[in-house]
Amino acid sequence: MGADPVAAVTGDRPIGVAIVDDHPVVVEGVRAWLATEPRLTVLATGDDPDEVLRVAPNADVVLLDLRLHGRMALDKLAELSAAGRRVVVYSEHTDPETMLATLDAGAVAFLAKHEGREHCVATVLAAASDRPYVPPALAGAMVGDPRPDRPMLSDKEREALLLWFQSMSKASVARRMQISEHTVKQYVDRARIKYTRAGRPAATKAALLARAIEDGLVRPEEIGIYRSQAMHDRPTP
């Protein structure tokens, strides 16, 4: 196996996870799932995002229930994302409009509560190392999105996006395409600008991936390599 992409982000320490949910049985279930992966450790849990993050200010990933105390937490999601938090939304609300709205608000991923341990662990691992991961429910929402105004991307822009979605960094994309890292950044920025002009901004990597899948520029299975890597990649002994 190659080098562990998680270790490249956190070094030798485990990934710290904060769980925000107002159902104790859900919290304990997710805690048990994450405990099966030695690279993850739960730092704090609770039903108040601010209090949980006071206890665990250095959490690498926040697993956030979208509905807390009877209210949708999209505003809190946007606030946490704007503050630089990697937020994975974990919710039973799986209509496409809601799932895509969470990505627009800055979530790095959306996980449906029915999708189980394997997808939960893989999503958190991918989020911690800033890699995309598309569980089945989110893939369906992306592909089925009916919104119009699809911008035209060049072949090079599409290639750069696809490799970026599949890779850990723009530097690795540059090596694959035999171009400079600055040029890769230009391709990604151009794609973002085109979506913004079309009225469909994509400020985060997850949102840009959603746009590309919605428009048929990228297929979910083209980034599916991380479904297995996130679960099985380990450092070479």
C-alpha positions in Angstrom: 0.0 0.0 0.0 1.1 3.6 -0.5 1.4 6.3 2.2 -1.7 6.9 4.2 -3.3 10.2 3.1 -4.7 10.7 6.6 -1.3 10.6 8.1 -0.2 13.3 5.7 -2.7 15.6 7.4 -2.6 14.6 11.1 0.8 12.9 11.4 0.9 10.2 14.0 -2.1 11.4 16.0 -5.6 10.1 15.4 -8.2 12.2 13.7 -10.3 14.1 16.3 -14.1 14.0 15.7 -16.8 16.0 17.4 -20.3 14.6 17.2 -23.3 17.0 17.4 -26.7 15.3 17.7 -29.6 15.6 20.0 -30.4 11.9 20.1 -28.2 10.1 22.6 -28.8 6.7 20.9 -27.5 8.1 17.6 -24.5 9.6 19.3 -23.6 6.3 20.9 -24.1 4.4 17.7 -21.9 6.7 15.7 -19.3 6.6 18.5 -19.3 2.8 18.3 -18.9 2.9 14.5 -16.0 5.3 14.6 -14.3 3.2 17.3 -13.8 0.4 14.8 -11.3 2.6 12.9 -8.0 3.2 14.9 -7.3 6.4 13.0 -10.3 8.1 14.5 -11.0 9.3 18.0 -14.2 11.0 19.3 -13.2 14.1 21.3 -16.6 15.4 22.4 -20.3 14.8 21.8 -23.4 16.8 22.6 -26.5 18.6 21.2 -25.1 22.1 21.2 -22.4 22.8 18.5 -20.8 25.7 20.4 -20.5 23.7 23.6 -19.1 20.6 21.9 -16.5 22.7 20.1 -15.6 24.5 23.4 -14.7 21.1 24.7 -13.0 20.0 21.5 -11.7 23.1 19.8 -9.1 21.2 17.8 -11.5 18.7 16.3 -10.5 17.8 12.7 -14.0 16.9 11.6 -17.4 17.9 13.0 -20.2 15.4 12.4 -23.3 17.5 12.5 -27.0 16.5 12.6 -28.8 18.9 10.4 -31.9 19.1 12.6 -31.3 20.0 16.2 -34.1 20.6 18.8 -36.7 20.7 16.0 -34.9 23.3 13.9 -32.8 23.0 10.7 -29.2 24.0 11.4 -28.2 25.3 8.0 -27.2 28.7 9.5 -24.9 27.0 12.1 -23.5 24.8 9.3 -22.6 27.9 7.3 -21.1 29.6 10.3 -18.9 26.6 11.2 -17.8 26.2 7.5 -17.0 29.9 7.3 -14.8 29.5 10.4 -12.8 26.8 8.6 -14.4 23.7 10.1 -14.6 20.5 8.1 -18.3 19.7 8.7 -19.9 16.4 7.6 -23.7 16.7 7.7 -25.3 13.5 9.1 -29.1 13.6 8.6 -32.3 11.7 7.9 -33.4 14.5 5.6 -32.3 13.1 2.3 -34.4 15.0 -0.3 -32.0 16.2 -3.0 -32.8 19.9 -2.4 -31.7 19.6 1.3 -28.6 17.6 0.5 -27.4 20.0 -2.1 -28.2 23.0 0.2 -25.8 21.6 2.8 -23.0 21.6 0.2 -23.9 25.1 -0.8 -23.6 26.1 2.8 -20.1 24.7 3.1 -20.4 21.1 4.2 -17.5 19.0 3.0 -19.9 16.0 2.7 -23.4 14.8 3.3 -24.1 11.4 4.9 -27.6 9.9 5.2 -28.3 8.3 8.6 -29.4 5.1 7.0 -26.1 4.5 5.1 -24.3 2.6 7.9 -20.9 2.2 9.4 -18.7 1.7 6.3 -19.9 4.9 4.7 -19.7 6.9 8.0 -16.1 5.9 8.6 -15.1 6.4 5.0 -16.7 9.8 4.9 -15.0 11.1 8.0 -11.6 9.8 6.9 -12.0 11.4 3.5 -13.1 14.7 5.1 -10.1 14.8 7.4 -7.7 14.7 4.4 -9.8 17.1 2.3 -10.7 14.3 -0.2 -14.2 14.0 -1.8 -16.4 11.0 -0.9 -19.8 10.5 -2.4 -22.1 8.1 -0.5 -25.0 6.6 -2.5 -27.7 9.0 -1.4 -25.6 12.1 -2.2 -24.6 10.7 -5.6 -28.3 10.2 -6.4 -29.1 13.8 -5.4 -26.2 15.2 -7.5 -27.1 13.2 -10.6 -30.7 14.0 -10.3 -30.4 17.7 -9.8 -32.6 19.5 -12.5 -31.1 22.9 -12.2 -30.2 24.6 -15.5 -27.4 27.0 -16.5 -24.6 24.6 -17.1 -21.3 26.4 -17.8 -19.0 25.2 -20.5 -15.7 23.9 -19.2 -12.6 23.2 -21.4 -11.2 19.7 -21.7 -8.2 20.8 -19.6 -10.4 22.4 -16.9 -12.5 19.2 -16.7 -9.3 17.0 -16.5 -7.9 19.2 -13.8 -11.1 19.0 -11.8 -11.4 15.3 -12.1 -7.8 14.7 -11.1 -8.2 17.1 -8.2 -11.3 15.3 -7.0 -9.3 12.1 -7.2 -6.1 13.5 -5.6 -4.9 14.8 -2.3 -3.5 18.1 -3.6 -3.2 20.4 -6.6 0.6 19.5 -6.7 -0.2 15.9 -7.5 -2.6 17.0 -10.2 0.2 19.2 -11.7 2.5 16.2 -11.8 -0.1 14.1 -13.5 -0.8 16.7 -16.1 2.8 17.8 -16.4 1.9 21.4 -15.8 2.6 23.8 -13.0 0.6 23.9 -9.8 -0.2 27.5 -10.5 -1.9 26.4 -13.8 -3.9 23.8 -12.0 -5.1 26.5 -9.6 -6.1 28.6 -12.6 -8.1 25.8 -14.1 -10.0 25.2 -10.8 -10.5 28.9 -10.3 -11.8 29.3 -13.8 -14.4 26.6 -13.2 -15.5 28.3 -10.0 -15.8 31.6 -11.8 -17.9 30.1 -14.6 -20.3 28.5 -12.0 -20.6 31.8 -10.1 -21.4 33.7 -13.3 -24.1 31.0 -14.0 -25.7 31.7 -10.6 -24.5 28.4 -9.1 -21.5 29.3 -6.9 -19.2 26.6 -5.7 -17.0 27.9 -3.0 -16.0 24.5 -1.5 -14.4 21.4 -3.1 -17.6 19.4 -2.2 -19.9 22.0 -3.8 -17.7 22.1 -7.0 -17.8 18.3 -7.1 -21.6 18.5 -6.8 -21.8 20.9 -9.7 -19.6 18.8 -11.9 -21.6 15.6 -11.2 -24.9 17.5 -11.7 -23.8 18.6 -15.1 -22.4 15.2 -16.2 -18.8 16.5 -16.3 -17.8 13.9 -13.7 -19.4 10.6 -12.8 -19.6 9.5 -9.2 -17.8 6.2 -10.0 -14.9 8.2 -11.4 -14.0 9.2 -7.8 -15.1 5.9 -6.3 -11.5 4.9 -5.9 -11.6 6.6 -2.4 -14.4 4.4 -1.3 -11.9 1.5 -1.0 -8.8 3.6 -0.2 -10.5 5.5 2.7 -11.2 2.2 4.3 -8.1 0.2 3.5 -5.1 2.5 2.9 -2.5 2.1 5.5 1.2 3.2 5.8 3.7 0.8 4.2 5.3 -1.2 7.0 
